[in-house]
Amino acid sequence: MGMFNSINIAATGMSVERLRTDVISNNIANASTTRTPEGGAFKKSMVVLEPVASEHPTWRMPFVDADQDTGPGKGVRVRTISKDTSQGRLVYDPSHPDAIKSGPNAGYVEYPNVNIVNEMVDLISASRAYEANATVVQGAKEMFSSALDIGRS
């Protein structure tokens, strides 16, 4: 494991958490958008992550099946940003311009499938994960500085 691997891995985490924060903020901003350019109510977006596995692992994780162990990895990356296609809540308001005109749900307006409370919890989680990765970077910098001080003496 190289000297800067911990900083590189933490940097991937910080990058991903910043993107998650942006996506969550977009969800919150559109929590009452009933009409989008694509048609219909806004659909919540979700960030799907995947690990960046090491191609040549040199370290084996303890207590893990050797067939599943791919080493410490290289961090995390975004696999995709997907839309939650579940239906949003329906509110009866036949005077609304976006009300459904015909069928069993006539007169109802579909609102986005965004739950503000869940989004705020996810936002706090992303913020804390970003802070944890920033702490790793700071700790690595202090460790490198201490190692240089030891080398000078």
Residue pairs with C-beta under 8 A, 6 or more apart in sequence:
1 58
1 59
1 72
3 144
4 140
5 72
5 74
6 136
6 137
6 140
7 136
7 137
7 140
7 141
8 74
8 75
9 72
9 73
9 74
9 75
9 136
10 75
10 133
10 134
10 136
10 137
10 140
11 75
11 133
11 137
12 52
12 74
12 75
12 76
12 77
13 75
13 76
13 129
13 130
13 132
13 133
13 136
14 130
14 133
14 134
14 137
16 47
16 49
16 76
16 77
16 78
17 126
17 127
17 129
17 130
17 133
18 130
19 47
19 78
20 47
20 122
20 126
21 123
21 126
21 127
21 130
23 45
23 46
23 47
23 81
24 119
24 122
24 123
24 126
25 123
26 45
27 44
27 45
27 114
27 119
28 114
28 116
28 119
28 120
28 123
30 42
30 112
30 114
31 42
31 112
31 114
31 116
31 119
32 111
32 112
33 41
33 42
33 112
34 41
34 42
34 96
34 98
34 109
34 110
34 111
34 112
35 41
35 97
35 98
36 42
40 110
41 88
41 98
41 110
41 111
41 112
41 113
42 112
42 114
43 83
43 84
43 85
43 88
43 112
43 113
44 83
44 84
44 112
44 113
44 114
45 81
45 82
45 83
45 84
46 81
46 82
46 83
46 84
47 78
47 81
48 78
48 79
48 80
48 81
48 82
49 76
49 77
49 78
49 79
50 76
50 77
50 78
50 79
51 70
51 73
51 75
51 76
51 77
52 73
52 74
52 75
52 76
52 77
53 70
53 71
53 73
53 74
54 70
54 71
54 72
54 73
54 74
56 71
57 69
57 70
57 71
57 72
58 71
59 71
59 72
60 66
60 69
60 71
61 69
61 71
61 72
84 113
86 113
87 110
87 113
88 110
88 111
88 112
88 113
88 114
89 110
89 111
89 113
90 105
90 108
90 109
90 110
90 111
91 108
91 109
91 111
92 107
92 108
92 109
93 99
93 107
93 108
93 109
94 106
94 107
96 109
98 109
98 110
99 106
99 107
99 108
99 109
100 106
100 107
100 108
100 109
100 110
